[in-house]
Structure formats: C-alpha cells, structure tokens
C-alpha cells in the first residue's frame, strides 16, 4: 500500500512540475492581454468608431517583445537588476519568485551558465543516442580513496522541464558543434529542427 502511495505522490509531483510552468505562463499572458485590451479598447473604439477585436493580443505580444529588447541592453539589464534585488527582499514572495526564475532561466536561450554544452550520450545497449545538456563536473570518490572524474548531463525526456541527470565519463559523451539555443530548439520541436548532419566538436587537447 505504501508503494502505491509513493508512486501516486511521485506522479502528482511530476504532474505539478509539468503543469505549473505552463499554467503560470498562460495565466500571466492572459492577464496581460486582459489588462491591455481593457485599457486600450475604449480609446481605439473612440478613435475608429468601432471595436477592433484582437488589439489587446497584438499589443501584449508587442509589449513582451519590447521587454525582451529592453532586457538585453545595458540600461535594461541595470534596471531589471535593481528590480530583481528589490523583489528578493519581499518575504515569502522571494521564495516563489526565485524558484520560478531559476526554472525559466535554465531554459532561456541566453543562458550561458546552467547549460554548458549540447552533447550526445550514447546508449550502447540499445545502440542509440540521446541529446543532453552538459551542466557540470563532479568527482566520484570511491571507498578506496580513488576519485573518478565525471560530468553531469541533463537528458530531457517527455517534457523540456523533466528529465534524467546522468553522471558519465567525459570520454563517453560526444560533443557537438550545436549551440545551447539550437539544442533547446531541437528539444522543443521534438527533433524537427535537427540538422541533416550533426558535426562533432574536436576534442579539447587540454583535457587529454
């Protein structure tokens, strides 16, 4: 009975991990659309003499795009950095904000910290390969005192935000010439955007 309960708990938490990012994104965009549409619709109706459906949606998309442009310039980064520090001072809210931000930042195309390389992990038993994101290095210390250098690879499964963490030897992975944004695009597209030829990155001579 306890085994069934544990499985149900795991499935429930997994479902939350899948649903929450999607729900938060949809809710945020819907609230933004509703706010903008309610604010601009009367003005546009007065100017044109008729209601134009979809104006709020177009403006909301434009605002998100402009925010992206603003966040990628010097002034925008400094302003958002100040706002970020302010939000981290709010009790309780900062915990939720930090968790959501870390989750979204991990999969941002501009992220250069969480994911270091887009690699292939071979499954020799099945004769297949899995795409993965190299996230870091770790040393496994055995009982004898010897250490084995390993790398951590995040392998997405049925959802970008879900996956397995594999600890493998560096020589067992295949480094590709694909960038992190290209790797994220491949995962999000279900493999549709995979190039016809995957080129392997030459091994780093300093690591030999």
Rosetta constraint file for C-alpha pairs under 8 A:
AtomPair CA 1 CA 5 HARMONIC 6.28 0.50
AtomPair CA 2 CA 6 HARMONIC 6.08 0.50
AtomPair CA 3 CA 7 HARMONIC 6.21 0.50
AtomPair CA 4 CA 8 HARMONIC 6.16 0.50
AtomPair CA 5 CA 9 HARMONIC 6.19 0.50
AtomPair CA 6 CA 10 HARMONIC 6.20 0.50
AtomPair CA 7 CA 11 HARMONIC 6.13 0.50
AtomPair CA 8 CA 12 HARMONIC 6.00 0.50
AtomPair CA 9 CA 13 HARMONIC 6.15 0.50
AtomPair CA 10 CA 14 HARMONIC 6.05 0.50
AtomPair CA 11 CA 15 HARMONIC 6.06 0.50
AtomPair CA 12 CA 16 HARMONIC 6.32 0.50
AtomPair CA 13 CA 17 HARMONIC 6.28 0.50
AtomPair CA 14 CA 18 HARMONIC 6.40 0.50
AtomPair CA 15 CA 19 HARMONIC 6.03 0.50
AtomPair CA 16 CA 20 HARMONIC 5.58 0.50
AtomPair CA 17 CA 21 HARMONIC 7.07 0.50
AtomPair CA 17 CA 161 HARMONIC 7.37 0.50
AtomPair CA 17 CA 162 HARMONIC 7.70 0.50
AtomPair CA 18 CA 22 HARMONIC 7.07 0.50
AtomPair CA 18 CA 159 HARMONIC 7.39 0.50
AtomPair CA 18 CA 161 HARMONIC 6.91 0.50
AtomPair CA 18 CA 162 HARMONIC 7.53 0.50
AtomPair CA 19 CA 23 HARMONIC 5.83 0.50
AtomPair CA 20 CA 24 HARMONIC 5.88 0.50
AtomPair CA 21 CA 25 HARMONIC 6.13 0.50
AtomPair CA 21 CA 100 HARMONIC 7.88 0.50
AtomPair CA 22 CA 26 HARMONIC 6.12 0.50
AtomPair CA 23 CA 27 HARMONIC 5.88 0.50
AtomPair CA 24 CA 28 HARMONIC 5.92 0.50
AtomPair CA 25 CA 29 HARMONIC 6.17 0.50
AtomPair CA 26 CA 30 HARMONIC 6.01 0.50
AtomPair CA 27 CA 31 HARMONIC 6.05 0.50
AtomPair CA 28 CA 32 HARMONIC 6.16 0.50
AtomPair CA 29 CA 33 HARMONIC 6.05 0.50
AtomPair CA 29 CA 60 HARMONIC 7.64 0.50
AtomPair CA 30 CA 34 HARMONIC 6.05 0.50
AtomPair CA 31 CA 35 HARMONIC 6.04 0.50
AtomPair CA 32 CA 36 HARMONIC 6.09 0.50
AtomPair CA 32 CA 60 HARMONIC 6.36 0.50
AtomPair CA 33 CA 37 HARMONIC 5.84 0.50
AtomPair CA 33 CA 56 HARMONIC 5.37 0.50
AtomPair CA 33 CA 57 HARMONIC 5.46 0.50
AtomPair CA 33 CA 59 HARMONIC 7.84 0.50
AtomPair CA 33 CA 60 HARMONIC 5.46 0.50
AtomPair CA 34 CA 38 HARMONIC 5.94 0.50
AtomPair CA 34 CA 56 HARMONIC 7.01 0.50
AtomPair CA 35 CA 39 HARMONIC 6.14 0.50
AtomPair CA 36 CA 40 HARMONIC 6.01 0.50
AtomPair CA 36 CA 56 HARMONIC 5.35 0.50
AtomPair CA 36 CA 59 HARMONIC 7.14 0.50
AtomPair CA 36 CA 60 HARMONIC 6.70 0.50
AtomPair CA 37 CA 41 HARMONIC 5.34 0.50
AtomPair CA 37 CA 55 HARMONIC 6.57 0.50
AtomPair CA 37 CA 56 HARMONIC 3.88 0.50
AtomPair CA 37 CA 57 HARMONIC 7.28 0.50
AtomPair CA 38 CA 42 HARMONIC 7.28 0.50
AtomPair CA 38 CA 56 HARMONIC 7.68 0.50
AtomPair CA 39 CA 43 HARMONIC 7.69 0.50
AtomPair CA 40 CA 44 HARMONIC 6.13 0.50
AtomPair CA 40 CA 55 HARMONIC 7.98 0.50
AtomPair CA 40 CA 56 HARMONIC 7.20 0.50
AtomPair CA 41 CA 45 HARMONIC 5.95 0.50
AtomPair CA 41 CA 51 HARMONIC 7.07 0.50
AtomPair CA 41 CA 52 HARMONIC 7.56 0.50
AtomPair CA 41 CA 55 HARMONIC 7.30 0.50
AtomPair CA 41 CA 56 HARMONIC 7.35 0.50
AtomPair CA 42 CA 46 HARMONIC 6.14 0.50
AtomPair CA 43 CA 47 HARMONIC 6.29 0.50
AtomPair CA 44 CA 48 HARMONIC 5.98 0.50
AtomPair CA 44 CA 49 HARMONIC 7.86 0.50
AtomPair CA 44 CA 50 HARMONIC 7.88 0.50
AtomPair CA 44 CA 51 HARMONIC 7.26 0.50
AtomPair CA 44 CA 52 HARMONIC 7.57 0.50
AtomPair CA 45 CA 49 HARMONIC 5.18 0.50
AtomPair CA 45 CA 50 HARMONIC 4.85 0.50
AtomPair CA 45 CA 51 HARMONIC 4.92 0.50
AtomPair CA 45 CA 52 HARMONIC 7.07 0.50
AtomPair CA 46 CA 50 HARMONIC 7.21 0.50
AtomPair CA 54 CA 58 HARMONIC 6.39 0.50
AtomPair CA 55 CA 59 HARMONIC 6.14 0.50
AtomPair CA 56 CA 60 HARMONIC 5.95 0.50
AtomPair CA 57 CA 61 HARMONIC 6.23 0.50
AtomPair CA 58 CA 62 HARMONIC 6.20 0.50
AtomPair CA 59 CA 63 HARMONIC 6.06 0.50
AtomPair CA 60 CA 64 HARMONIC 6.29 0.50
AtomPair CA 61 CA 65 HARMONIC 6.23 0.50
AtomPair CA 62 CA 66 HARMONIC 6.08 0.50
AtomPair CA 63 CA 67 HARMONIC 6.06 0.50
AtomPair CA 64 CA 68 HARMONIC 6.33 0.50
AtomPair CA 65 CA 69 HARMONIC 6.43 0.50
AtomPair CA 66 CA 70 HARMONIC 6.03 0.50
AtomPair CA 67 CA 71 HARMONIC 5.97 0.50
AtomPair CA 68 CA 72 HARMONIC 6.43 0.50
AtomPair CA 69 CA 73 HARMONIC 6.92 0.50
AtomPair CA 70 CA 75 HARMONIC 7.68 0.50
AtomPair CA 70 CA 76 HARMONIC 4.90 0.50
AtomPair CA 70 CA 77 HARMONIC 7.65 0.50
AtomPair CA 71 CA 76 HARMONIC 4.67 0.50
AtomPair CA 71 CA 77 HARMONIC 5.33 0.50
AtomPair CA 71 CA 80 HARMONIC 7.13 0.50
AtomPair CA 72 CA 76 HARMONIC 6.50 0.50
AtomPair CA 72 CA 77 HARMONIC 6.41 0.50
AtomPair CA 73 CA 77 HARMONIC 6.11 0.50
AtomPair CA 74 CA 78 HARMONIC 6.32 0.50
AtomPair CA 75 CA 79 HARMONIC 6.14 0.50
AtomPair CA 76 CA 80 HARMONIC 5.99 0.50
AtomPair CA 77 CA 81 HARMONIC 5.89 0.50
AtomPair CA 78 CA 82 HARMONIC 6.27 0.50
AtomPair CA 79 CA 83 HARMONIC 6.30 0.50
AtomPair CA 80 CA 84 HARMONIC 5.83 0.50
AtomPair CA 81 CA 85 HARMONIC 6.27 0.50
AtomPair CA 82 CA 86 HARMONIC 6.35 0.50
AtomPair CA 83 CA 87 HARMONIC 6.26 0.50
AtomPair CA 84 CA 88 HARMONIC 6.36 0.50
AtomPair CA 85 CA 89 HARMONIC 6.75 0.50
AtomPair CA 86 CA 90 HARMONIC 7.31 0.50
AtomPair CA 87 CA 93 HARMONIC 7.65 0.50
AtomPair CA 87 CA 94 HARMONIC 6.17 0.50
AtomPair CA 87 CA 97 HARMONIC 7.87 0.50
AtomPair CA 88 CA 93 HARMONIC 7.78 0.50
AtomPair CA 88 CA 94 HARMONIC 4.75 0.50
AtomPair CA 88 CA 97 HARMONIC 7.82 0.50
AtomPair CA 88 CA 98 HARMONIC 7.69 0.50
AtomPair CA 89 CA 94 HARMONIC 6.72 0.50
AtomPair CA 90 CA 94 HARMONIC 5.59 0.50
AtomPair CA 91 CA 95 HARMONIC 7.57 0.50
AtomPair CA 92 CA 96 HARMONIC 6.95 0.50
AtomPair CA 93 CA 97 HARMONIC 6.00 0.50
AtomPair CA 94 CA 98 HARMONIC 5.76 0.50
AtomPair CA 95 CA 99 HARMONIC 6.30 0.50
AtomPair CA 96 CA 100 HARMONIC 6.23 0.50
AtomPair CA 97 CA 101 HARMONIC 5.94 0.50
AtomPair CA 98 CA 102 HARMONIC 6.06 0.50
AtomPair CA 99 CA 103 HARMONIC 6.27 0.50
AtomPair CA 100 CA 104 HARMONIC 6.22 0.50
AtomPair CA 101 CA 105 HARMONIC 5.86 0.50
AtomPair CA 102 CA 106 HARMONIC 6.08 0.50
AtomPair CA 103 CA 107 HARMONIC 7.15 0.50
AtomPair CA 104 CA 108 HARMONIC 6.29 0.50
AtomPair CA 105 CA 111 HARMONIC 6.44 0.50
AtomPair CA 106 CA 111 HARMONIC 6.52 0.50
AtomPair CA 106 CA 114 HARMONIC 5.73 0.50
AtomPair CA 106 CA 115 HARMONIC 7.32 0.50
AtomPair CA 107 CA 111 HARMONIC 7.02 0.50
AtomPair CA 107 CA 184 HARMONIC 7.24 0.50
AtomPair CA 108 CA 181 HARMONIC 7.90 0.50
AtomPair CA 109 CA 180 HARMONIC 6.84 0.50
AtomPair CA 109 CA 181 HARMONIC 4.66 0.50
AtomPair CA 109 CA 184 HARMONIC 7.27 0.50
AtomPair CA 110 CA 181 HARMONIC 7.39 0.50
AtomPair CA 111 CA 115 HARMONIC 7.14 0.50
AtomPair CA 112 CA 116 HARMONIC 6.48 0.50
AtomPair CA 114 CA 135 HARMONIC 5.82 0.50
AtomPair CA 115 CA 133 HARMONIC 5.74 0.50
AtomPair CA 115 CA 134 HARMONIC 5.79 0.50
AtomPair CA 115 CA 135 HARMONIC 4.93 0.50
AtomPair CA 115 CA 180 HARMONIC 6.99 0.50
AtomPair CA 116 CA 133 HARMONIC 6.97 0.50
AtomPair CA 116 CA 134 HARMONIC 5.44 0.50
AtomPair CA 116 CA 135 HARMONIC 5.73 0.50
AtomPair CA 116 CA 136 HARMONIC 7.50 0.50
AtomPair CA 116 CA 180 HARMONIC 7.44 0.50
AtomPair CA 117 CA 133 HARMONIC 5.69 0.50
AtomPair CA 117 CA 134 HARMONIC 5.03 0.50
AtomPair CA 117 CA 135 HARMONIC 7.53 0.50
AtomPair CA 117 CA 175 HARMONIC 7.41 0.50
AtomPair CA 117 CA 176 HARMONIC 7.91 0.50
AtomPair CA 117 CA 179 HARMONIC 7.06 0.50
AtomPair CA 117 CA 180 HARMONIC 6.32 0.50
AtomPair CA 118 CA 131 HARMONIC 7.24 0.50
AtomPair CA 118 CA 132 HARMONIC 5.90 0.50
AtomPair CA 118 CA 133 HARMONIC 4.74 0.50
AtomPair CA 118 CA 134 HARMONIC 6.29 0.50
AtomPair CA 118 CA 175 HARMONIC 6.92 0.50
AtomPair CA 118 CA 176 HARMONIC 6.36 0.50
AtomPair CA 118 CA 177 HARMONIC 7.99 0.50
AtomPair CA 118 CA 178 HARMONIC 6.32 0.50
AtomPair CA 118 CA 179 HARMONIC 6.48 0.50
AtomPair CA 118 CA 180 HARMONIC 5.82 0.50
AtomPair CA 118 CA 183 HARMONIC 5.95 0.50
AtomPair CA 119 CA 131 HARMONIC 5.95 0.50
AtomPair CA 119 CA 132 HARMONIC 5.30 0.50
AtomPair CA 119 CA 133 HARMONIC 6.02 0.50
AtomPair CA 119 CA 134 HARMONIC 6.73 0.50
AtomPair CA 119 CA 173 HARMONIC 6.68 0.50
AtomPair CA 119 CA 174 HARMONIC 5.63 0.50
AtomPair CA 119 CA 175 HARMONIC 4.73 0.50
AtomPair CA 119 CA 176 HARMONIC 5.52 0.50
AtomPair CA 120 CA 129 HARMONIC 6.13 0.50
AtomPair CA 120 CA 130 HARMONIC 5.57 0.50
AtomPair CA 120 CA 131 HARMONIC 4.81 0.50
AtomPair CA 120 CA 132 HARMONIC 5.99 0.50
AtomPair CA 120 CA 173 HARMONIC 5.84 0.50
AtomPair CA 120 CA 174 HARMONIC 4.93 0.50
AtomPair CA 120 CA 175 HARMONIC 6.48 0.50
AtomPair CA 120 CA 176 HARMONIC 7.25 0.50
AtomPair CA 121 CA 129 HARMONIC 5.49 0.50
AtomPair CA 121 CA 130 HARMONIC 5.11 0.50
AtomPair CA 121 CA 131 HARMONIC 6.32 0.50
AtomPair CA 121 CA 132 HARMONIC 6.73 0.50
AtomPair CA 121 CA 172 HARMONIC 7.20 0.50
AtomPair CA 121 CA 173 HARMONIC 5.04 0.50
AtomPair CA 121 CA 174 HARMONIC 6.46 0.50
AtomPair CA 122 CA 127 HARMONIC 7.33 0.50
AtomPair CA 122 CA 128 HARMONIC 5.95 0.50
AtomPair CA 122 CA 129 HARMONIC 4.31 0.50
AtomPair CA 122 CA 130 HARMONIC 6.36 0.50
AtomPair CA 122 CA 172 HARMONIC 7.40 0.50
AtomPair CA 122 CA 173 HARMONIC 6.83 0.50
AtomPair CA 122 CA 174 HARMONIC 7.86 0.50
AtomPair CA 123 CA 127 HARMONIC 5.70 0.50
AtomPair CA 123 CA 128 HARMONIC 5.22 0.50
AtomPair CA 123 CA 129 HARMONIC 5.65 0.50
AtomPair CA 123 CA 130 HARMONIC 7.47 0.50
AtomPair CA 124 CA 128 HARMONIC 6.76 0.50
AtomPair CA 130 CA 155 HARMONIC 7.10 0.50
AtomPair CA 131 CA 155 HARMONIC 6.25 0.50
AtomPair CA 131 CA 156 HARMONIC 7.64 0.50
AtomPair CA 132 CA 153 HARMONIC 5.88 0.50
AtomPair CA 132 CA 154 HARMONIC 5.34 0.50
AtomPair CA 132 CA 155 HARMONIC 4.31 0.50
AtomPair CA 132 CA 156 HARMONIC 6.77 0.50
AtomPair CA 133 CA 153 HARMONIC 5.37 0.50
AtomPair CA 133 CA 154 HARMONIC 5.06 0.50
AtomPair CA 133 CA 155 HARMONIC 6.49 0.50
AtomPair CA 133 CA 180 HARMONIC 7.93 0.50
AtomPair CA 134 CA 151 HARMONIC 7.20 0.50
AtomPair CA 134 CA 152 HARMONIC 6.02 0.50
AtomPair CA 134 CA 153 HARMONIC 4.47 0.50
AtomPair CA 134 CA 154 HARMONIC 6.41 0.50
AtomPair CA 135 CA 151 HARMONIC 7.63 0.50
AtomPair CA 135 CA 152 HARMONIC 5.60 0.50
AtomPair CA 135 CA 153 HARMONIC 5.74 0.50
AtomPair CA 135 CA 154 HARMONIC 6.79 0.50
AtomPair CA 136 CA 151 HARMONIC 5.79 0.50
AtomPair CA 136 CA 152 HARMONIC 5.25 0.50
AtomPair CA 136 CA 153 HARMONIC 7.47 0.50
AtomPair CA 137 CA 149 HARMONIC 7.39 0.50
AtomPair CA 137 CA 150 HARMONIC 5.89 0.50
AtomPair CA 137 CA 151 HARMONIC 4.30 0.50
AtomPair CA 137 CA 152 HARMONIC 5.87 0.50
AtomPair CA 138 CA 149 HARMONIC 6.09 0.50
AtomPair CA 138 CA 150 HARMONIC 5.27 0.50
AtomPair CA 138 CA 151 HARMONIC 5.86 0.50
AtomPair CA 138 CA 152 HARMONIC 7.08 0.50
AtomPair CA 139 CA 147 HARMONIC 6.00 0.50
AtomPair CA 139 CA 148 HARMONIC 5.50 0.50
AtomPair CA 139 CA 149 HARMONIC 4.48 0.50
AtomPair CA 139 CA 150 HARMONIC 5.78 0.50
AtomPair CA 140 CA 147 HARMONIC 5.29 0.50
AtomPair CA 140 CA 148 HARMONIC 5.01 0.50
AtomPair CA 140 CA 149 HARMONIC 6.32 0.50
AtomPair CA 140 CA 150 HARMONIC 7.01 0.50
AtomPair CA 141 CA 145 HARMONIC 6.03 0.50
AtomPair CA 141 CA 146 HARMONIC 5.76 0.50
AtomPair CA 141 CA 147 HARMONIC 4.27 0.50
AtomPair CA 141 CA 148 HARMONIC 6.48 0.50
AtomPair CA 142 CA 146 HARMONIC 5.51 0.50
AtomPair CA 142 CA 147 HARMONIC 6.08 0.50
AtomPair CA 142 CA 148 HARMONIC 7.86 0.50
AtomPair CA 149 CA 169 HARMONIC 6.79 0.50
AtomPair CA 149 CA 170 HARMONIC 7.95 0.50
AtomPair CA 150 CA 167 HARMONIC 6.00 0.50
AtomPair CA 150 CA 168 HARMONIC 5.36 0.50
AtomPair CA 150 CA 169 HARMONIC 4.69 0.50
AtomPair CA 150 CA 170 HARMONIC 6.21 0.50
AtomPair CA 151 CA 167 HARMONIC 5.57 0.50
AtomPair CA 151 CA 168 HARMONIC 5.56 0.50
AtomPair CA 151 CA 169 HARMONIC 6.06 0.50
AtomPair CA 151 CA 170 HARMONIC 5.91 0.50
AtomPair CA 152 CA 165 HARMONIC 6.56 0.50
AtomPair CA 152 CA 166 HARMONIC 5.69 0.50
AtomPair CA 152 CA 167 HARMONIC 4.73 0.50
AtomPair CA 152 CA 168 HARMONIC 6.71 0.50
AtomPair CA 153 CA 165 HARMONIC 5.68 0.50
AtomPair CA 153 CA 166 HARMONIC 5.13 0.50
AtomPair CA 153 CA 167 HARMONIC 6.43 0.50
AtomPair CA 153 CA 168 HARMONIC 7.61 0.50
AtomPair CA 154 CA 163 HARMONIC 6.56 0.50
AtomPair CA 154 CA 164 HARMONIC 5.79 0.50
AtomPair CA 154 CA 165 HARMONIC 4.70 0.50
AtomPair CA 154 CA 166 HARMONIC 6.40 0.50
AtomPair CA 155 CA 163 HARMONIC 5.31 0.50
AtomPair CA 155 CA 164 HARMONIC 5.18 0.50
AtomPair CA 155 CA 165 HARMONIC 6.34 0.50
AtomPair CA 155 CA 166 HARMONIC 7.33 0.50
AtomPair CA 156 CA 160 HARMONIC 5.53 0.50
AtomPair CA 156 CA 161 HARMONIC 7.16 0.50
AtomPair CA 156 CA 162 HARMONIC 5.80 0.50
AtomPair CA 156 CA 163 HARMONIC 4.01 0.50
AtomPair CA 156 CA 164 HARMONIC 6.47 0.50
AtomPair CA 156 CA 187 HARMONIC 7.67 0.50
AtomPair CA 157 CA 162 HARMONIC 6.04 0.50
AtomPair CA 157 CA 163 HARMONIC 4.73 0.50
AtomPair CA 157 CA 164 HARMONIC 7.18 0.50
AtomPair CA 158 CA 162 HARMONIC 6.89 0.50
AtomPair CA 158 CA 163 HARMONIC 7.52 0.50
AtomPair CA 159 CA 163 HARMONIC 7.29 0.50
AtomPair CA 160 CA 187 HARMONIC 6.85 0.50
AtomPair CA 160 CA 188 HARMONIC 6.88 0.50
AtomPair CA 168 CA 172 HARMONIC 6.68 0.50
AtomPair CA 168 CA 173 HARMONIC 7.56 0.50
AtomPair CA 169 CA 173 HARMONIC 7.19 0.50
AtomPair CA 174 CA 200 HARMONIC 6.87 0.50
AtomPair CA 174 CA 201 HARMONIC 7.94 0.50
AtomPair CA 175 CA 200 HARMONIC 5.77 0.50
AtomPair CA 175 CA 201 HARMONIC 5.34 0.50
AtomPair CA 175 CA 202 HARMONIC 7.80 0.50
AtomPair CA 175 CA 203 HARMONIC 7.82 0.50
AtomPair CA 176 CA 198 HARMONIC 7.02 0.50
AtomPair CA 176 CA 199 HARMONIC 5.85 0.50
AtomPair CA 176 CA 200 HARMONIC 4.41 0.50
AtomPair CA 176 CA 201 HARMONIC 4.90 0.50
AtomPair CA 177 CA 198 HARMONIC 7.66 0.50
AtomPair CA 177 CA 199 HARMONIC 5.79 0.50
AtomPair CA 177 CA 200 HARMONIC 5.89 0.50
AtomPair CA 177 CA 201 HARMONIC 5.16 0.50
AtomPair CA 178 CA 182 HARMONIC 6.02 0.50
AtomPair CA 178 CA 183 HARMONIC 6.50 0.50
AtomPair CA 178 CA 199 HARMONIC 7.94 0.50
AtomPair CA 179 CA 183 HARMONIC 6.21 0.50
AtomPair CA 180 CA 184 HARMONIC 6.22 0.50
AtomPair CA 181 CA 185 HARMONIC 6.18 0.50
AtomPair CA 182 CA 186 HARMONIC 6.24 0.50
AtomPair CA 183 CA 187 HARMONIC 6.36 0.50
AtomPair CA 184 CA 188 HARMONIC 6.08 0.50
AtomPair CA 185 CA 189 HARMONIC 5.97 0.50
AtomPair CA 185 CA 193 HARMONIC 6.93 0.50
AtomPair CA 186 CA 190 HARMONIC 6.25 0.50
AtomPair CA 186 CA 191 HARMONIC 4.99 0.50
AtomPair CA 186 CA 192 HARMONIC 6.66 0.50
AtomPair CA 186 CA 193 HARMONIC 5.24 0.50
AtomPair CA 186 CA 194 HARMONIC 5.81 0.50
AtomPair CA 187 CA 191 HARMONIC 6.03 0.50
AtomPair CA 189 CA 193 HARMONIC 6.30 0.50
AtomPair CA 203 CA 207 HARMONIC 7.87 0.50
AtomPair CA 204 CA 208 HARMONIC 7.10 0.50
